[in-house]
Amino acid sequence: MADVEKEPEKTIAEDLVVTKYKLAGEIVNKTLKTVIELCVADASVREICTKGDNLLTEETGKVYKKEKELKKGIAFPTCLSVNNCVCHFSPAKNDADYTLKAGDVVKIDLGAHIDGFIAVAAHTIVVGADQKISGRQADVILAAYWAAQAALRLLKAGSSNYSITDAVQQISESYKCKPIEGMLSHELKQFKIDGEKTIIQNPSEAQRKEHEKCTFEKHEVYAIDVIVSTGEGVGREKDTKVSIYKKSDENYMLKLKASRALLAEVKTKYGNMPFNIRSFEEETKARMGVVECVSHKMIEPFQVLYEKPSEIVAQFKHTVLLMPNGVNLVTGIPFNVDSYVSEYSIAQPELKELVAQPLGPVKGKGKGKKAAAGGAATKVESAPAVETKA
């Protein structure tokens, strides 16, 4: 909150801020599509993640060139979390890689920022799918997709964060799946990927007591992040090394030279944005330096989490602006519901009805921005979960 005292907080009440979010969103969507094309059998996850990050850097480098002081670049490094891996898998140069196989369920997660205005997205695909996907793969992907679509439609000024928590839970359970416990969708602010207001999914009893209820307000921005599993919905750390970190606001006099050098470089290059240790020229030195920084909470790790080996996890994430005339979706790419066949469907009539509604700002006679919903509103009638629109 320290920067707020220096100058008034910039919000999407300003057109220029909206423009920057949309620009970051376009870059993220474009990169996401390119990364998806690279997800083929026998491809290296490390190489794909590296290409994704290079593309985010390259594309953000092309905009606002004249404003030398304006910061821009990666807001969340490219991750490819496969099958039962829940999140944050993006191996560094010296870490174990993963080679994609046909039939793998891959969650791609990445983000960019322009002047600290962050756009993030995640999408789930099946590698080499040349026919309709069925079984548990289809169940979990449809559960995550429709839960995200419901969340986007419940995100409006005056609504409560728990209305989204409950809808995500109900839709996931309709498909005999569970949201990953305790995962948060954060409000986004300039240079802050983890704003104060959050939406929790599948909270444990203890988390439900601790987690703050809040009401959404106009001119807020959220990263709606839905992660669903075919299993019990609990992500656990295994022995995969963390490669993504971010600087916190903690202060401490670091003892080691390597730690001080790392922190100085992080401050200059990334500020408070998440970064991958892979992007440091001397990765081994950076690894040494990060240990002390993490132990004193000056740098926070993004743990690589896993479900049980036999389970599958799916994820969809969108960046959404709460405009006075409705939601404006700045990230998310089309998803073809027709490619997935499940024996299950959304059990709650009111949620079926909700996801059938067009999404987007209300213009004149309510012709919502259908295409922006990642194909949701236009594809609704093809999903077993939803009745056709009247």
KAZI-V782234 format. One record per helix or strand of 3 or more residues. SS is the DSSP state (H for helix, E for strand). FROM is the first residue (numbers start at 0). TO is the last residue. If there is no record, write none. Layout:
BEGIN
ss=SS from=FROM to=TO
ss=SS from=FROM to=TO
END
This chain:
BEGIN
ss=H from=1 to=5
ss=H from=14 to=37
ss=H from=44 to=60
ss=E from=71 to=81
ss=E from=84 to=86
ss=E from=104 to=113
ss=E from=116 to=125
ss=H from=134 to=153
ss=H from=160 to=173
ss=E from=183 to=186
ss=E from=197 to=199
ss=H from=204 to=209
ss=E from=220 to=228
ss=E from=243 to=246
ss=H from=256 to=268
ss=H from=276 to=278
ss=H from=282 to=294
ss=E from=298 to=300
ss=E from=312 to=322
ss=E from=325 to=328
ss=H from=336 to=338
ss=H from=348 to=354
ss=H from=369 to=372
ss=H from=375 to=381
END
